[in-house]
């Protein structure tokens, strides 16, 4: 079920019409890339009585450690040759080259990420490290993004504990803005912008949720969501594989505590997104990046979710109903 689909591409050189299943188009006004993947429209409704991620299904053999498998309906595919096209001043695109995988955490269908022992979660992180190194060998790949979406409010359709790993032939739009800013700061001051930001947050101690000698967890001054958490290593590292064993263990434990604390504050099992933000790959100045985990939930209080309206979707300007200082204090009371 989770196997990569074949790709057929037909281009008409003059009118730029494409019959491709997947492609990535550039917005000439913002420089942003948009992925189009018509094959994802073919995804069938899930049979609730059948789990494709349980051992014994067509795609999943018996396993004891986290298992990487291909996605049957990937937005990007390694089977697609990497090519870029431009027609005129405004029409620019590239083929839907890349990679989309699922990472099945455990063979226990009723398990959850927050219920797994630290050692098992570190095995998940080891798979993220492995995937980053392997996928970065393709020179056309510019960014590897491991993540987990948990719950229907963030689009998760399977309850079996799993995450995903995307490899892009470009740096995703928001991450590109962040990376460019950090690189420019590095060139001007010869310092890490995130290291300096963490120092300032620690000095004020208004938005810090948890910290020790190895990590700092905080809700940033500029949070878009009510509970929009960053977990930073104290040391400047650009990739997860550069972290020590103790750093990884402590980040794991804090992530689990944060999810449980959010469940407690919001009085429910929240939907959330957890993602690993590392440096780009096959890109100059990538070591200027300072890796971190990002954890956020769309739930803004015990009753309501953050729904995106015209200000957010049309203006990309977010309205947050709670100050980061208030949200951080709530989480800090539980974690400390």
ZAMAR-193796 format. One record per residue: residue in one letter; z, x, y of N, C-alpha, C in turn. Coordinates in steps of 0.001 Angstrom, whole numbers, plus 524288, in hexadecimal, padded with zeros to 5 digits. Each point is the difference from the previous one (the first is absolute). Layout:
<pts>
AZXYZXYZXY...
</pts>
This chain:
<pts>
X800008032F7FB48800007FCD1804B88000080354804EFX8031C804297FFF98003A80357804967FC91804CA7FF21X7FAE97FF1D800027FC34804317FF797FC687FFCC804BBX7FE2780490801907FCC880024804A57FAB37FD8F7FEEEX7FE437FCE8803C97FAFC7FD527FF757FB8C803B98014AX7FB727FEDC7FDE07FB728031F801497FE107FE928056DX7FCC480356802407FE587FF5E805657FA20800148005FX7FDD37FC3D802EC7FA737FFFC801107FF307FFBD805D1X7FCC9803738022B7FF4480032805A17FA2E7FFE480134X7FE7C7FC7F8037B7FA967FFAB801B77FFFF80021805F0X7FD4C803AA8025B7FFB780053805AE7FA597FF40801C4X7FF5A7FCF1804097FB007FF94802A1800518035C804DDX7FCEE8040D80037800A6803FB803FD7FF467FDE980582X7FCAD7FC0C800C77FECD7FE4A80546803ED7FC0A8020FX801627FC247FCF18034A7FBDB8021B805C08008B7FE8DX80157804487FD1D805778013F7FEF0802BB7FBB07FCECX7FD037FCC97FD3D8024B7FBEC7FCC0801978026C7FAD5X804817FE997FE1680213802517FB3C801767FBD57FC11X7FF0C801317FB02801AD7FC937FBC880479802887FD00X802C080398802968042B802C57FD4F8049E7FC717FEDEX802B18011C7FBC3804CA7FD2C7FEC380465801C68039AX80011804F68014C8041E8023A803467FD9C803728043AX802257FFB1804A87FE94803A58041780443800128042DX7FFD6803EE80355803EB800BB804127FD1D8005E8052DX801217FC64803937FD387FFD2804F080387801A680484X7FD9C8027A803E8802EA801E9804837FF817FC468049AX804707FED5802688000B7FD08804D97FED2803D58046EX7FB707FF8C8028B7FE8B803E4803F0803567FFBB804EBX802CB7FBAF800BD803247FF53804B58056B8026D7FF7AX802038005B7FB3580541802147FF3280013804E47FC91X7FBC2801107FD417FFD4804597FC548028A7FECB7FACBX801B87FB277FF39802AA7FE877FB2B7FC137FEF67FBA3X801BD8011D7FB317FCE27FEEF7FB5F801ED7FB017FD5AX7FC4A7FCD37FE27801397FB1B7FD507FD76800267FA9DX803267FF0D7FBF67FE04800157FAA17FE1D7FA947FE77X7FB4B7FFC27FDE47FDDA7FB247FDD87FF5F800B47FA23X802097FC547FCFA7FFC5800717FA4E7FF317FA917FDB7X7FB177FE757FF617FEDF7FAB87FE2F801A57FF1F7FA5AX8008A804367FD0C801907FF5F7FA8D805767FDA77FF93X8032F800AF80416805477FDE87FFDB800047FA0A8003FX7FBA47FDB5801B27FF937FA527FFF17FF907FDE27FA6CX7FEB2803897FC5B7FF4C7FE5C7FA908051D7FFE97FCEBX8043D8018F80281804F7800157FD2E801887FA827FE4DX801017FF2F7FAFD801707FAC57FE22805B27FECA80131X801567FAFD7FFD4805777FE8180063802EE802137FB44X804CD801B0800DB80307802427FBBE801E47FBC77FC41X7FFA5801337FAFF802577FCB07FC06805CD801487FFDEX803477FC64801BD80591801118006C80294801237FABAX7FD627FE7E7FBE280235800F37FAD07FE8A805647FDE2X7FCB9802D4802EB7FE1E805147FE23800D08041F80437X80230804777FE7F800B480456803AE7FC6E804897FE73X7FC38801678033C7FC6A8043F7FE9E8027C8056180042X804D180058801F680293805108006E8040B800ED7FBC7X800AB7FC4B7FC8D803A0800B57FBA37FD6B8031F7FBA0X8031E803097FD417FE1B802F87FB8B7FD607FC5C7FC17X7FB7C801A17FE197FD2B7FCDF7FC317FB6A7FD1F8024EX7FFB37FFBE8053E7FB6B7FDA3802647FB66803BC7FF6CX7FB637FE328017A7FB46803267FF588004D80529802FEX802B57FFF8804777FFFE8048180377804A7803AF7FF44X804377FE067FDBC804E1802F87FFFF801A78014A7FA70X7FF83804F07FE78801FA8019F7FAE0805F08008280030X802488011C7FB9C8059C800E67FFDB80145804D480348X803F57FF9E80353801578046A8035A805DF8000480108X801F780499801608059880086801058011A801E68058CX7FC0A80228802A380092801C3805617FBF47FD348035BX800A47FFF58052F7FC4A7FD548036D7FA5E801657FEABX7FCA77FC0D800067FAAD8008B7FE0B7FC0E7FEA280440X7FC67803A5801217FBCD7FF07803BC7FB637FD817FD30X7FE1C7FBAB8021C7FB5E7FD757FDD97FC547FE8680474X7FAFA7FF877FEC67FC2B7FE78803EE800717FA3580134X7FE7A7FE98804B17FFF67FA8D801AD7FABF7FD8A7FEA3X8001A7FB7A7FDA97FB227FD797FE707FCD87FE37804B6X802A97FEAE804407FD527FE17804AA8015B8037C804AAX7FE66804F17FFD08019F803A68041A7FCFB7FF4080513X802C2800A5804507FD6E7FFD88051A7FC84804C4800C1X80187804617FD8F7FD0B804DB800467FF618021F7FA7CX7FBBA802C17FF087FEF8801D67FAB37FE1F805A17FFFAX802008031B7FC5E7FE46805667FF6A7FA908004A7FD95X7FE2B7FBAE7FDC07FACA7FFE97FDAD7FBC07FF8D80422X801867FEDF804CA7FC447FF89804417FF45805568028AX7FB34801AD800867FEE8804FF80298801597FF9A805CAX8027C80412802048018880000805847FB3F8011480369X7FEC67FC368035A7FBB58009B803BA8016E7FD4480510X7FDE78021580449800CA7FD8B805107FAA67FE9E8024CX7FFD27FBC1802EB7FB2B7FE1180247800F57FE76805ABX7FC16800BB80341800487FE1E805617FAB07FDF58019EX7FFEF7FB5E802597FB2D7FDA7801BF800CD7FE56805ADX7FD67802A7803758009A7FEB48057B8053F801CC80221X8016E7FDCE80469804A7801B6802CA805087FDC17FDC4X7FFAF7FB687FD88804C47FD297FEB88010D7FF3F7FA2CX7FC17800837FCAD800A47FEBB7FA7D800D0804F57FCD2X804D8800CB7FE6A80168804997FCF48035C7FE547FB67X7FEF0802417FB828030A7FE9D7FB5F7FFDE804717FC16X803507FF6D7FC0B7FFE2803827FB86800787FCB57FB0DX7FE82802437FBA88006E7FD357FB0A805BC7FF437FE98X801007FC4F7FC84805637FEBD7FE8680246803D67FC2FX7FF90804F080156802028043D7FCB6805E78008C800B9X802B18013E7FBD5805A5800BC8003D8025A7FF037FAACX804CD7FE4F7FFF7802947FEF77FB08804677FC1D800C5X8007E7FC647FC50804417FC2F80012802517FFB87FA86X80501801277FF9C802AE7FFEC7FAF7804D67FC958004AX801B57FE497FB77805247FDA67FF6F80384803DF7FD35X804EB800098017C803DF803227FD49803F97FC3C7FDAAX7FFCF7FF6C7FADC8039D7FC867FD408050C802FF7FF30X804547FE058022E804D9802F180017802A5800507FAABX7FFF77FBAD7FD25803187FF9D7FB307FD887FC097FC5DX8015F8004A7FB047FE167FC177FC488038B7FB337FFDCX804088000380337803A47FB8F800357FE1C7FC158040FX7FDEA7FBAB7FE3B7FD8C7FC3180379803CE7FDC7803FBX804D77FF157FE89803C47FD7580372802FC803E480370X7FEAC804FB7FFA7802A2803E4803397FE137FFA4805A3X802CE802A8803847FE798004580579800ED80588801F2X7FD37801768040380090805338024B805B48012380159X802B07FC3A802778055E800FD801C0803EA800217FB84X7FE637FE4F7FB6280380800217FB7A7FF3C804E07FCABX7FC02803138013C7FEC98048A7FCCA803A38048A8014DX80189803147FC1F8033A8049B801047FD1D803EC80370X802F98031F802CC7FDB5803EA8037D7FC27803857FD22X80159801897FB387FC9D8037E7FD007FAAA7FD807FF06X7FFE57FAF47FEDA7FB097FD5B7FEFF7FCCB7FF7E80504X8028A7FF258045E7FD257FFA8804F17FDD88055580183X802E8804197FED57FDEA80530801087FB3A8012D7FCA2X7FFA97FD977FB6A7FB49800837FCD67FB607FD48802ADX801187FBB5802C07FBF07FD69803167FE24803A38044DX803BC80285802AE7FE96803A4804247FCE6804967FDE0X80147801B57FB467FD07804467FD9D7FA547FE627FF19X7FF2B7FB1D7FE9B7FAAC7FE0A7FF557FD2B7FFC08053EX802D27FE9B8041A7FDAA800078053F7FE4B8058B80177X80352803C77FEBB7FEB3805748010A7FB2A801A27FCE5X800067FEBE7FAFD7FB90801517FC977FAF37FDA880216X800347FB05801777FB537FD56801E97FE118027280515X8039E8014C803847FE7A80265804F87FD1A805197FF12X802128033E7FC907FD868050E7FEF17FAAC7FF467FD64X7FFAC7FC727FC447FB187FF3C7FD247FBCB7FDA68037DX801687FBEF802DD7FC247FD50803307FE308035A80493X8036A80376801DC7FE9B803728045C7FBF4804107FE76X7FF0A800AB7FAF97FC0C803BE7FE477FA8B7FE3C80182X7FF4C7FAEF800D37FAFD7FE12801E87FF98800FC805D8X7FC618034B801A27FFC1801B3805757FEF37FB84803C6X7FDD87FBAF7FE167FEDC7FB8C80368804D77FCA980105X8041B800C87FCE4804D17FCFA800B98032F8026980473X801C47FCA78039B802E9801D480491805AA7FE258001AX801397FC077FCFF805677FE1B8001A8014F7FD527FADAX804B1801167FDFD801FB7FD857FB3C804E87FCF880179X7FFF77FAF27FEE68044F7FC94801968025C7FD517FB3CX80480801CB7FE1F802D97FD227FBEB803777FBD78028BX800517FB727FD89803367FBE2802468017B7FBF47FBE9X803E27FCE480158801757FB797FCE28005F7FB3D8038EX7FD737FBC77FE7E800CD7FAE980266803177FCB67FC23X8047C7FE0A801BE8033A7FCCD7FC89800C87FAA08027CX7FE6F7FBF27FD20800D47FAAF801E17FB187FD8980230X7FFCE7FADF7FFAE7FB547FD25801A37FEFB8005C805D7X8040F800CD8032A7FF4180030805AA7FD17804D4801D1X7FF6B803E87FC9B7FCD5804958014E7FB498006F7FC5CX7FEBE7FBB87FD567FB2B7FFB27FD0380043801B77FA5DX8049F8011E7FDEF80061801A07FA827FEE67FB587FC70X7FC81800B87FC427FE807FBBC7FC838020D800A97FA75X80203804A67FEBD80227800F77FAD4805C78015A8008AX803467FDC17FCBA805968010F800688019F804C37FCCFX7FCBF8019F7FC468014A804B07FCF38008B80496803C6X8043C803077FFAD800E580426803E07FBA7804148000CX7FD9A8007B804817FB9E80394800907FF1B8013D805BFX7FD2A80422801037FE4A8015F8053B7FA34801347FFDDX7FE05801F88045C7FA778014A800517FF4A80548802A9X7FB7E8025C7FF127FE98804EF802727FA5C7FF89801E4X7FF46800738051C7FAC57FFCE802517FE8780576801ECX7FB1E8017C7FF1E7FDD7804CA802377FB607FE878036EX8003D80175804FB7FC1A7FE61803DC7FC698048A80186X7FB127FED38014A7FC83804118021480095800A4805EAX804167FDC38022D801588008280585805E87FF9280069X8022E801708046A8059B7FF44800D7800BF7FA6B801FBX803267FCC67FD58800B27FA95801B18015C7FFA3805D1X7FE3A7FBD8802707FFBE7FFB3805B08052280131802CDX8042E7FD547FEA1804F7800DD802A780216805787FEEFX7FF52801D87FB2F801C2805377FE9C7FCCC8042F802D6X7FB127FED18010A7FCAA803A0802F5801FA800858059CX801797FBAB8026B80226800378054C804F18034E80013X803607FF1B7FC38804DD802F97FFAE7FEE8805C47FF1FX7FC888012E7FC637FEC1805717FEB77FDB5802D8804BAX7FC5C7FD8B802B07FD938027A8048D804118013280434X803B07FC5F800C880419800CC803EA80386804957FE78X80161800407FB068036C804317FE137FD45805528006AX7FAFE8002A7FEAC7FD0E804EC8005A7FFA1801CD805ABX7FEF27FC628038F7FF9E80164805848053B8021280209X8043E7FD967FE6980545801BE8017880107805867FDF8X7FE6D800E67FB22800B1805267FD947FCFE8043180305X7FB4B7FEB0801AB7FCC6803C5802D5802498013480560X802577FC218027480222800C08053A8053E802D47FFECX803637FE9D7FC3880562801F58001A801598039A7FB75X7FC698005C7FC3A80107803117FB47804FB7FE297FD49X800DA7FAEC7FFFF804867FDA27FD807FE467FB097FD2EX803447FE527FC5A7FEE07FB257FD308020B7FB648032CX7FC9D7FC57801308017A7FB6C80319804137FCB97FD2DX7FF6E7FF567FADC803B77FCC77FD0C8053E802B97FF93X80004805277FF23804F8802DA7FFEA802EF7FF2E80520X7FD3E8005C8045E802777FF4D80519801C47FA61800CEX7FCE57FC557FE05801897FA8180073805027FEF57FCE3X800508021A7FB49804B17FF4D7FCCB804BC8024D802CFX7FF568049F802588045180275802E3801F37FC6E8045EX7FC657FD96802CF8018E7FC978044E802BE7FB1C7FE04X7FE017FDC97FBB3802877FB617FDC4805898015D7FE1FX800968049A7FDB580524801997FE24803C5800C880490X7FE0F8020A8045180352800E580490801FA7FAE08024CX7FCA27FC0780017801847FAE88022D803097FCBF7FC0AX7FE75800647FB07802987FD367FBBB800557FA1480104X7FBD67FDC5802057FFD77FA62800FD7FCEC7FD0D7FBCBX7FC77802C17FD747FC9D7FD787FC2E8004B802947FA9CX80388803B77FF6C800BA802A37FAFA802C47FC477FC3DX7FDDA7FF777FB52802737FCD37FBF080349803697FC64X7FDCC8047E7FE9F802A4803807FC4B7FDD58057B800D0X8034B803EF7FF827FE1B8055880037803C1803A47FD31X7FDD3804317FDF980310804537FDE17FCD6804F4800DDX8015E8042B7FD5D7FD58804F5801097FA548000A7FE2CX7FE777FC1D7FCDD7FAC18000E7FDCA7FC527FBDD8022DX802117FBC38022D7FC8E7FBCA801C8802737FCE380463X7FC9A7FD2B802C3801A67FC48804047FD007FAF27FF37X802DD7FBA67FFBB7FD987FAD27FFB08012E7FD2D8051BX7FC037FDB78025B800B17FD75805087FC007FBAD800C0X8011E7FC98803B77FC187FC4F801F17FE188023080531X7FB0080131800827FE31802BB804A7800567FCB3804F3X8003F802A58044E800467FDAF805337FBA47FC06800E5X7FB8D800C77FD567FB347FD04800EA7FEBA7FC627FB61X803E27FE6D7FCF47FF197FCF57FB367FCD97FB0F8010EX7FC357FF007FCA17FCCC7FB4780079802877FB4C7FD59X802D0801067FBD1802867FBD57FD06805E680052800CDX8029F7FBA47FEF7805AC7FFCD800B4802B3804487FCD7X7FE4C800BE7FB2E8024C803F27FC8C7FB8B803927FE3DX7FF2B80415803077FB7B803777FF768021A805917FFA1X80134801B37FB3C8032F804AE7FF2B7FC9C804C07FEC4X8019F80482802057FDAB805027FE918042D8035C7FD69X7FE74802CA7FBDA8037C803BE7FD697FD658055880051X802378036E803287FDC6805248010980315804477FD38X7FD63803C47FD8E802C0804C67FE72801A3802F7804EAX80499802747FFDE801AF8031B8047F7FC79804C8800B4X7FE8E802667FB9E7FC858048D800507FA7E7FE3280150X7FD038037A802747FA8C7FECA800FA7FCE1800F97FAF9X7FE887FBCD7FD6F7FC838003E7FB7B7FBA07FC14800E8X7FB5A801547FE437FB7D7FCA2800F17FE9C7FCA27FB51X801CA801907FB587FEAB7FD317FB35804CB7FF827FC87X800027FBFF7FCC6804767FF0B7FCA180101804877FC52X7FBD7802927FE34800CB804497FC46802BF804B180279X800738002080528802C88043D8029D805E17FEFF80044X801A67FB5E7FE85805927FEB380019802C2802697FB4DX804EF80143800BF8032E801EB7FBB0801AD7FB667FC97X801FC801527FB7B801E07FBF97FC6C804537FCB68028AX803AA802938028D804547FD1B802577FE287FC9280485X7FC1D801CB802EA7FDD07FCC68043D7FD817FB137FDCDX7FD128008F7FBC27FD847FB757FDA0804087FC2C7FDE5X80405802017FD70804117FC9D7FDDD802B57FCFE8045BX8014E802AC80435802C77FD6B8043C7FC907FC01802C9X7FAED801238009E7FC7B7FC20802547FF937FB327FC84X7FFBB800EF7FAE97FFD87FBAB7FC47804CB7FC888008EX804908026E8000C804D87FCF9800418006D7FCEA80512X7FE4C8024A804548004C7FD44805077FC1B7FB7580033X7FB5B800BF7FDE17FC2D7FBC17FFDE802347FB547FCF8X80262801067FB8D802457FBCB7FCDF804637FD3F802FCX803538030E80297804427FDB6803097FDE57FCA980476X7FBCF801BD8026F7FDC67FD1A804667FDC87FAC37FE3FX7FD357FFFA7FB9C7FDCE7FB107FE14804637FC357FEA0X8040E801F67FD6D8046A7FC977FEA3802C37FE0E804F3X8008280368803EC8027D7FE6D804E27FCCD7FBC9802C7X7FAE5800737FFE87FCAC7FC048025E8008A7FAD17FD1EX8004A800467FACD800EE7FB357FCFD8051D7FD68801A5X803F28032E800FD8051E7FDFB801857FFDC7FD9B8057DX7FDB4802CA803B07FFC97FE16805617FCCD7FAFE8006AX7FBAC7FFCF7FD447FC737FB918006E801187FBBB7FBF3X803E2800FC7FCAF801FB7FC197FC507FBC67FDFD7FC49X7FCBE803A87FE347FBD37FEA67FC557FDC5805027FDB6X7FCEA7FF697FBE67FD04804717FE0C7FB1E800678035FX7FFCD803ED803417FBD280067803D27FAE1801D07FD92X7FBB37FE92802717FB0B802AD7FF297FFFC804D08037BX7FDB9804387FE247FFEA804BE803287FB44803557FEA6X7FEC9803938038C7FC23804187FF09802A88054180099X7FF46803577FC2A8020180559800177FB55803A57FF78X7FF538038C803BA7FB828038A7FFCF801A78058E8013EX7FD1C803B07FDD0800F28058F800D07FBE880212803CEX801BE801B4804907FC7E802058040180037805F87FFE6X7FBE3802557FE027FFA1805A47FF9E7FBCE801FF803B5X7FF2B805208000B7FBBE802258030D7FAC47FE957FD98X7FBE080004803297FAC47FF437FDD27FEAA804757FC47X7FBC37FF657FD227FE12804207FC907FA8280176801BBX7FE6F804CF7FEBE7FACD801E4801717FEF47FF3B805D4X8040C800EE8031A7FFC47FF088059F802BE80469802E3X7FDB08021C8042A802A18041A803068052C7FE0A80247X803B4803868008D8050C7FEFD8027B803647FC287FCF9X7FEE17FF247FB04802F67FC1A7FD02805C48016C7FF7EX8013880511800438056D801A27FF64803487FEBE804D7X7FD8F7FE3180427802F57FE368048E802DF7FAEC7FED1X7FE427FD307FC04802707FB067FE918057B800DE7FDE7X8034F7FC2F800D2805517FFF27FDE18006B7FB0E7FCB6X8004D8009C7FAE37FFCF7FB777FC82804C57FC7D800B1X7FF477FB0C7FE9F8045E7FC4C800117FEA47FB437FCA9X804067FD2B7FE827FF597FAF37FD76800837FBB98041DX7FCCC7FC157FF878004A7FB6C80371801537FB3E7FCADX8040A7FD2F80199801B77FB487FD41800667FB9A803F7X7FD397FBC47FF0B8009F7FB8A803817FF5A7FAE77FD02X802667FBF7802227FF7B7FABD7FDE77FE0D7FC6A80453X7FCCD7FC167FEB37FE6B7FC3A803FE804447FC128014AX8043C800037FCE98044F7FC58800FE802E7801B7804E3X8005B7FC98803F38028680185804E68058B7FDF480085X8015A7FBFB7FCFE805637FE287FFB88008B7FCE57FAEEX8046A7FD737FF37800DF7FD597FB057FC6F7FB4B7FF39X7FD8B7FE308042A7FCCF7FB4B7FFB07FA22800FE80079X7FE8180408802D67FA86800718019F7FDBB805647FEECX7FAD9800047FF287FD07804D27FF867FD3F8011C80526X7FE80804E2800A87FCD58018F804707FA607FE7E7FED4X7FE087FC10802C67FA947FE567FF6B7FCDA802398047BX7FB868023C7FECC7FCCF80270804087FCCC7FBDD802DBX800887FFE9805277FD027FC67803417FBC3802DF802F0X7FDC07FD63803DD7FB8480226802CE8015280508802DFX804C78006D802098017A804CE802C97FFB1804AA7FC4CX801D77FF3D7FB257FFDE804427FC337FA8A800CB7FDC4X7FD917FBC27FE3A7FB03800947FD467FB798013A803ADX8002B7FE02804C37FBC2800F8803B7801208049F80392X804E8800AD8016C80155804318039980297804A57FD7BX8013E7FF9B7FAEA802D8804267FD42804E18018A80309X802867FC108025A804D5800C0802EB804277FC887FD8FX8040D802747FDE9803DF7FD1C7FCEF804847FE2780362X802037FB697FEA5804A67FDDF8027D804577FFF77FBF3X80432802D980115804618007A7FC5D8049C7FCF180224X802477FCA27FCCD804277FC8E801BE80577802477FFB0X8007A804F07FE7A80533802787FFA77FF7D805B780191X8039C801DA8032B7FFD4805778019A8010E803907FB51X7FD64804857FFCA800FB803AD7FBBB805B7801917FF97X802B0800688047380579801817FFF1803557FBFC7FD15X7FEB77FAF9800BA802ED7FBD27FD6A7FF0A800127FA1FX7FAFE8006D7FE7F7FEA9800187FA7280245804C97FD4EX7FFC680476802A38021E804CA7FDB4805DD7FF8D7FF29X802BD7FDA0803C4805AF7FF637FF7A8015C7FC967FB59X7FCEC7FBE87FF10800F37FCA07FB897FF89802FF7FADEX7FBE9803187FF867FF40803077FB3480404804637FF8AX8014F8026080453803C5804477FFEA8055D7FE257FE26X8017A7FB5A801A0805137FDDB7FE59800697FF927FA17X7FB8F7FEE37FD827FFFB7FF6A7FA517FFAF8054F7FD45X7FC9B80368801EE7FF1F805087FD6D80463803DC800C6X802777FFC4804718041F803DC8011F805257FE237FDD6
</pts>
